Amino acid sequence: MLSCHLLAAAAAGLSAPRAAPPPAATAMRHAVRVRMTADEWGALDLWLQQQQQTSPPPRRLRPERTVLSAQGRGLPFFDALSFEQLGVPALTVAGLRRCGFDRPAVVQAAAFSPIASGEDTIIAHPAGSGKTLAYALPLVCHLLEVEAAEGRTADGHVRALVLVPSSEHARQTVDLLRGVANRKLRVSLATGGNKWRTQRERAAEGLEVLVATLGRLQAHLRAGSFSLSDVRRVVLDEADMAYKDAQLRSSWDKLRAEVPPSTAFSLVTSTMPSRVAQQTALDFPTAKLIRSAKLHMTRPGVWERLIACNGIGAADETGWDRQNMWGKRVDALLAELDAEAFNKVLVLCSSVSICVRLCEVLTLSADGVKVLSLHGGLDAEERTKALEALPVATFLQRDSPTNDLEPYPPRVLLSTERAMRGLDIPDLDTVFLFDFPREGDEYVRSIGKATRGERPPANVTFFVHGSQISMAKAFMTKDEQEEAISLERA
């Protein structure tokens, strides 16, 4: 495994003479998307020639601190009631079983009756607690009842809208809704990166559920693709994003004004900053709040490791020191990947540019590992291919057979926290926070990627330096003592 200082040197702009690239570097240049200049590649080629035979592998750093969240105390994930006891029809229970759901989670049991009966609801539960099914199940039950009484949705109309932040989230949600409904409901999506004409044609035929991003939904409404006059339910998933983003908030307010007054709304979130709580309370004063007592707390049983990539107190902000800290974090990540056997890990980065840069490093340096990327700098087709290669959770049996015995190489998914919103990535071994979160709500969402349903949580490793170290230790102390993380800025 090659030392990752090679890319740090190239990115720092070493003025090396152009050298003939070694065969490995030339081949890799065509295997990855090239985002470096010719001069930068020249520096990288020369560095490879000089270092690939002499540089020792990165040394694994000893964690400065390791804690077990909530000291390992277990909490019930499932509710005491069964789906049948909640009042779920037998046909829908059969759909749930085929999707792998045998018992309702606590949040699903709490949300079923209010949403099914048409109350406005606000669901605020931790990541991985089962919130998607918490709104999907009562929505399906309600729409099946409406269809039995009134028939199918008329052409050019939709009966329910589910709003999500990304195309990938939309596809997972469509799969879940179709599976739970036993394909008895017409469910489609409207997101960027998918064919506009197909979306319009499906909406023109009438839909029971349209899963959409806010931006694409507004584009369809401006184009007159369908009418909102028959909408009965609207779900806003990852609601905190819409309430903190001015453009999304404007689109959300516009939609609320255009649907019928009788429409029931459900807002879903894993974080509830005080400003968002105040705004949602003003918008929906009679809404039933389904809030977890453990909101903003890390689920028990997560092993957290802090790796300091410099000495405590070293926080020089010069360009060289920032570059040096980048190299140390990359070396620390490579050493972790080299030291432990793994099948699937997630590396969260703070920006698209860091994802791109880190992808180039790992593709060059991490032997025998499949490196995948998921971020806003990729088009929809590229993001879809990355998730298909991972793979992620699916709730439907695919028409084409798959070979379950085909071995997968170890996979590393590089992503921004935003691109991962709402996605279910099961069976992760470790979540690496390559860039430590700058705020409490980002930390809560990031560490929540390690906890999915009732499955054992993944480990979490932080790479930190300078002033981040004290902040990371403070968060870890709260996690260890089962205390809520403050989301408010100091």
Secondary structure, DSSP 8 states (H G I E B T S, - for coil): ---THHHHHHHTT---------HHHHHHHHHS---S-HHHHHHHHHHHHHHTTT---------SEEEEGGGG-----B-SS-HHHHT--HHHHHHHHHTT--S-BHHHHHHHHHHHTT--EEEE--TTSSHHHHHHHHHHHHHHHHHHHH-S--TTBEEEEEE-SSHHHHHHHHHHHHHHTTT-S-EEEE-TTS-HHHHHHHHHT-EEEEEE-HHHHHHHHHHT-SB-TT--EEEETTHHHHHH-HHHHHHHHHHHHHS-TT-EEEEEES---HHHHHHHHHH-TT-EEEE-TTTTS--TT-EEEEEESS-TT----SHHHHHHHHHHHHHHHHHHHHHS--SEEEEEESSHHHHHHHHHHHHHH-TT-EEEEESTTS-HHHHHHHHHHS-----S--SS---TTS----EEEEEETTTTTT----S-SEEEESS--SSHHHHHHHHHTT--TTS---EEEEEE-TTHHHHHHHHHHHHHTT-----S--
